Amino acid sequence: MIIHFIMGVMKVIIKATNLDLTEPLKIYIEKKIGVLEKFLSAMDSGAVRARVEVARATHHHKQGNVYHVDVNLDLPGGVLRAEKDDVDVRAAIDAVKDKLRREIEKYKEK
């Protein structure tokens, strides 16, 4: 399942692999990844695209880091990428968001 939506200057594309993208999970992703937009507000509208993939790594494992989240943030002049495997999909989303926030700060300093 792939979902597209636009938040201000950022277009967000969510892809779910081997996982049901429930409405609460979709809202959670929108909220967490949408926070990054305030760090990108000086950029041109439509120039920023976040490609989010949320996946369940396997169906037969019940324990361990079974969820995988990666985000590619396409910016003018580059791509920032973060990924995380975790036992909780929401914790993985939070970790990816935090890493991207740090990467955006480094990008803006250039």
NUTIZA-201987 format. One record per residue (C-alpha): residue in one letter; x, y, z. Coordinates in steps of 0.05 Angstrom, whole numbers, padded with zeros to 5 digits, always signed. Example, Ala and Ser with C-alpha at 12.3 -4.5 7.8 and 13.67 -1.06 7.14 Angstrom:
2
a+00246-00090+00156 s+00273-00021+00143 
This chain:
110
m+00000+00000+00000 i+00027+00069-00019 i-00002+00134+00006 h+00016+00205-00018 f+00001+00270+00016 i+00030+00341+00019 m+00047+00378+00082 g+00066+00450+00067 v+00135+00447+00033 m+00142+00372+00040 k+00110+00316-00001 v+00106+00251+00039 i+00100+00182+00008 i+00086+00124+00055 k+00097+00053+00032 a+00077-00007+00076 t+00109-00075+00061 n+00083-00139+00094 l+00045-00095+00143 d-00025-00066+00147 l-00020+00010+00146 t-00076+00024+00196 e-00105+00093+00203 p-00073+00104+00272 l-00004+00084+00245 k-00013+00129+00184 i-00031+00187+00230 y+00029+00172+00274 i+00076+00173+00214 e+00045+00238+00188 k+00054+00270+00256 k+00126+00248+00268 i+00153+00259+00198 g+00112+00323+00192 v+00151+00353+00250 l+00212+00354+00205 e+00178+00405+00161 k+00191+00461+00210 f+00266+00450+00200 l+00256+00455+00124 s+00210+00515+00120 a+00261+00559+00084 m+00262+00512+00024 d+00220+00517-00039 s+00151+00487-00037 g+00150+00419-00071 a+00226+00413-00070 v+00225+00367-00010 r+00200+00296-00012 a+00200+00245+00044 r+00196+00172+00022 v+00176+00131+00082 e+00177+00055+00082 v+00148+00017+00140 a+00157-00058+00137 r+00150-00121+00177 a+00214-00157+00162 t+00184-00226+00168 h+00118-00260+00183 h+00145-00321+00219 h+00186-00285+00272 k+00147-00262+00333 q+00205-00232+00372 g+00265-00187+00360 n+00271-00129+00312 v+00216-00149+00265 y+00198-00078+00242 h+00239-00038+00194 v+00230+00036+00179 d+00270+00076+00130 v+00261+00147+00105 n+00295+00180+00046 l+00288+00255+00050 d+00300+00285-00019 l+00325+00356-00012 p+00351+00406-00064 g+00422+00383-00076 g+00420+00318-00036 v+00386+00260-00002 l+00385+00247+00073 r+00371+00176+00095 a+00356+00143+00161 e+00334+00073+00178 k+00320+00033+00241 d+00300-00038+00259 d+00262-00047+00324 v+00212-00091+00362 d+00163-00032+00362 v+00145+00003+00297 r+00131+00068+00333 a+00198+00067+00368 a+00232+00056+00300 i+00193+00116+00271 d+00215+00160+00329 a+00288+00139+00322 v+00287+00154+00247 k+00255+00222+00258 d+00308+00240+00310 k+00365+00219+00264 l+00336+00258+00206 r+00328+00320+00249 r+00403+00317+00265 e+00420+00306+00192 i+00377+00365+00171 e+00415+00410+00219 k+00481+00387+00189 y+00454+00398+00119 k+00431+00469+00135 e+00501+00486+00162 k+00532+00472+00095 
